[in-house]
């Protein structure tokens, strides 16, 4: 295992084709799988008879992790629930790239593990890139220790715009109504205030939101640190908070990130990224505290369907 090839692969045998056999096997090996996730950050299961949302829901349930639902999250992505705990990865158009990020690191509550099922792989592209964030932290520290120090001293603030109604053309198109569970502007403002955020209403009844300060790094089991944030995804993929001219992310003291710093972090992350083509039926599990993920654009006449389940 090295920084470019950290994925632990489990090739499953045909005797696991029955639900009962699969459940028994998962429960017998759960501790080993969790240990491997702590060690490598990512496990790929191939050859399982898990083909659809119902099968996938059952598979995730075998691990007995606490469910982290999309409905209750502050995710800014539009997703479609297939079961109570299984939903589509992102409804953004196929040409939109979703850059590397830690799931929900821009919010107060985020999952520990992310399960992905490739129900249908696209013909071209559509990979889910993954990057060891602890390796990225070390690389940025070696290249620019002052930058890491500033992230750790001040943290980060995120600026985003929540649309009035879901927007499927955006990777961050979830409406303020569904994100905040609010039917009225007053209810939305109350929820924002309770989170310690600030907001203002802009054109078309869109809601411009500024978060409180969040940490930009995270201490991991074993003493390493990860670059735990949404800095790359926000800087490269989110819309500007146009009403105030604010960038999607700033340091916690209000300073802007320099463009050359963003570019150097992106180059460092790209050099550490593992890009593996999906096959139908693949299941990827990542430790969200340790591993970033994204989505590459895709094309072709075969639809891409990747389902997700989040657990605490």
N, C-alpha and C positions, 0 to 999 in steps of 0.2 A: 504493500500500500504506500502511495506517495500523495503529494498535494494535488496531483492531476488525476489520479486514479484511486479514489477512496471508496468507491461504491462496493458494498458487500453484496454479492449475488447469491441467491438461493434458487437453484434449479429444482423444481418440485417433480415428483414422480407420479405416474398415472394412478397409483393406488390411492391417491388423495382425491380422487374424483367425486367421491360421495361426501355430502355435507358433514356427516357424522365423523368420517375418517379425518377430514380436514380440521374440524373443530378439535378433535382429540390431539392431532399433531400440533396445532397452534398452541394449545394449552400446555402441552408437554415441553414445548420449546420456547415459550414466551420469555422466560428469564434470559435465555441465550440471545434472543432477538433484541431485547431491551439493552443488554450489555453491549451488543454489537452497535446499536444505535448510539450509545454513549461513546463508543470507541471511534466509529467511522462517520457517524452522522447520517448515513443513508443505507437503506437495504432495498434491493430489487428482488421481488418474487416473480419467477416466470414458470409457466406450465401449470398454473392452477386453473381449476374449473370455475373461476369467478368471471362472469361475463356481463352482468348488468347491475343496476342500482340495488336491486333486492339482494342479490348474491353478495355484493360489496358491503352493504349494510350489515349483513350477517357476519362477514369476515371481520370487519372492524370491531363488532361487538364481542368477538372471541377474545380480544385482548383485555377486556374489562377496564378500559380507560374511561375517564369521565368525558361525556360528550360536550363539545363546544359548538353550539349551533350557529348557523349563519344569521338566522333571524335576530338573535340576541346580540350579535356582534356589531361593532362600528365599522365594518368593512365598507370601503367606498366602491367596491366592484359590484356590477350587476351579475347576479347568479340566480339559477333556477333550482329550487328544491325538488329532488326526486323522491326522497324519503325524509323523515325527520332529521336525520344526520348526514345525508348524502345530497350533494348539490353539484351543479356544473362548476367548472373551475373559474371561468370568466366568459361573459357573453360579448366581450369586445370583438370587433370585426377581425377577420383573419389576417388582414394586413398590418394590424397594430402589434407592435412589440411591447411586451410587458417586461420591464427591466428587473434585474436581480433585486430581491428584497427579502426581509424577514416578515412573515405573515403577521399583519396587524401590529407591527412594532411602533406604529404611529398612534396607537391607542392605549388606554390603560390596561386592557385585558387581551391576551394573545395566547394562542395554543402552544402546547409543548410539541406534539407530534402532528404531522400532516400525512394523511394517506391519499395517494392518487391511484385511480384505476384508469387505464387506457381502454375504454370500451371500443373505440374505433380510432386507429392511427391514420393521420392524413398521408397522402401520397408524397408530398413535398413539404419539408419543414415541420413546424409544430412541436419541436422538441421542448422539453422542460429543462432548461439549463440549471445546474446546481453548482454551488460554490461553497467551499468550507470557509465560513466567516472568521473562524479563529486563525486560519492561514492568512486571510486577507488582512486582519488586524495586524499580524506580525509583519506582513509585507509593507503595509502603510507605515508602521512604526519604524521599519528599517529605512524607508525612503524619506519620510518627513515626520520625525517625532514631534515636532512642534504642532503639526496638524492634529495628530492623535491627542496631544495634551489639551488642545483647545476644545476638541470634542468632549473630552472627559471633564474638563473644567466647567464648561458652560452647557453641555447637552445640546439638544436641537428643538426647534419649534417648527411645526408644519402649518402651512397655509393652503387651504383648498376651497373649492367652490362646489357646493352640493346643488344639483339641479332641481328644478320644480317638476318632478316626474322623472322616471328612469330614462337615461339616454344610452341606447345600445351602441352608439358609434364611439363610445369612450371606454377606456379601460377603468375609469374612475367615475362611472355614470350613475351610481346609485343615488336615488333622490333623498332629499332631507326628510321626506315623510317616512320612508322605509328605514333609512339609516338611524333616525332618532326615535322611530316609533311614535311619531307625532302627526296629528291631523290638522293642527292649526299652527300659525306662526307663534302664538303665545306659548303653546306647549313645546315647540321646538326651542325657543329662547330659554325656557325653563330648564330643559334638558342640557343645553349648552352651558348654562350657568352652573348647573350642578356638577358638570365635568371639570369646571375650572377653566373653560375655554372662553373666548370672546367671539362675537359674530356681528355681521351687519347684512341687511337685505340689499341686494343689488338688482340689476335689470332682470326682468321676467320672473321676479320673485325667487331668484336663486339666492342661496345663503352662503356668504363668504365666511369661512370659519378659520380662526387661529387657535391652535391648541395651546395648552400649557407646555412647560419645558419637559421633555422626555430625555432620559439617558440615551447616549449614542453607542455605548458599549455595554457588554454584559459579562459578568464573571461566571465561568462554567465550572461544572464538576471537574475536579482535578487541578484547578487553579489557572487555567488558560482563560483568555478573554476573547469574545467575539465582537465583531463590528456590527452590533445589533441595532439596526435602524432601517429607515426607508429612504436614506439620503440619495442613493443612486436612482431608484425608481422615481422618486419625487422630482429630483433635479432634471432627469432626462425625459420623463414621461407625463408628468402632471401639467395641467394648465396653470398659468400664472394667476395669482389672485389679483385680477385686473383692476378692481375698484381702488385698491391702494397701491398698485404697482409693486406688490411684494412678490418675491420669488416663492416657489412652493416649499422651500425649506431654508431656514437660517440657523445660525448658532443661537443658543439660548439667550445671549446678551444682545441679540438683534443684528449682529454682524452678518454680512452676506458671505456665502462661500465663493471663493474665487473660481473662475472658470477653469483655470489651469489645474487647480486642486481637484475639481470634479473630474476632469479628463484623466488626470493621473490615477485617481481612484478607480475609474472605469477601466483603464488599461490594466491596472493591477488585478482587478476582479476578473477581467476577461482572460488573463494569463493563467488563472487558477480554476477556470470554469470547466466542468465536465459536461459534454454535450453528447447525449446518446439518443439514437432514434427509437421512438416508441414502437412496440409491436402490440397487436390486439391481445388483451388479457394481462398485460404487464401490470404489476402493482408495485409502486414506489412508496416507501415510507421514509420520511426525513425527520430529523430532530430540528425543529424550528429555532431552537436556541443556538444551534451550531451551524446550520446550513441555510444559505439563501437559495431562492429559486426564482424562476421567471417563465416567460413563454415566448418562443420564437414565432414569427409570422409563418403562415402556411398557405398552401394552395393545392390544387388538384381536385378531381371529381369525387374523391372519397372523403366523406365528412370526418372532421376531427371531433371526437367526444372524449374528454377527460373529466372524470368525476372525482370529487374531493370529499373527504371527511376530516374534520378537525377534532382533536382530543386534547384534554388538559393534561 
